[in-house]
Amino acid sequence: MNRWKDVTNTFSESRRHYKNTYLEICEVIDETVEISLFSSPDDLFEIYFSFGIMYGIVYAPEEEAAEKREQMKADLEQEYLRNKEPSREFIKRFAEKYDVQLPNDVVFDSDALMEKWMNM
């Protein structure tokens, strides 16, 4: 059974364009877990995700982006079905496995946040 709901079409065409990227697909589970793929004509693709207190971006070359997003979806879904919130262990494993980055346009101390994640 597919738990993911494709909500891409809820974004207007103009909202799907963000900086130098384009929202290709956005999927959610129970409006709790989200994963989106943004393409870029000149740069790495961006895979954005959010789940509870955990969110970030994973960068991937175009030829690897779709497969990486599917792997991330599987990991996020499994943790959601198991715990409904990301465990400390999951956050650490996921961040290391996918080299999670924090969005550049969010204003906060990313080093402090990563430290908090790693010490949970």
Residue, then its C-alpha position, 0 to 999 in steps of 0.5 A: m500500500n502506498r502511503w505517500k500522497d503526491v501534493t505537487n499540483t497543490f503548488s502553482e507553477s510560479r511557486r514551483h520555481y525557487k531560486n534556480t531550482y524547480l519543484e519536480i515532485c513533493e510527496v507527504i505521508d499524513e501531512t507529517v513527513e515530506i520529501s521533495l525533489f528540486s531540479s536545477p539546470d546548472d547545479l546539483f539537484e536538491i532533495y528536501f525532507s522534513f519529519g518532526i524536528m528533523y529537516g534538511i537538504v541532500y544534494a545529488p547529481e541529476e543521474e542519482a537524484a531520483e534513486k536517492r530520493e526513493q531510498m530516503k523515502a523508504d527510510l523516512e517511511q519505515e521510521y514514521l511507521r515504527n515511531k511516528e517521530p524520528s528517534r535520536e538514533f534515526i536522526k544520527r544515522f540518516a544525517e550521516k548516511y545522506d550527508v544532510q545539509l541545512p538550507n542556506d536561506v534559513v537563519f539560525d546557527s546550523d553548527a549548534l543545531m547539528e551539534k544538538w542532533m548529534n548529541m540527542 
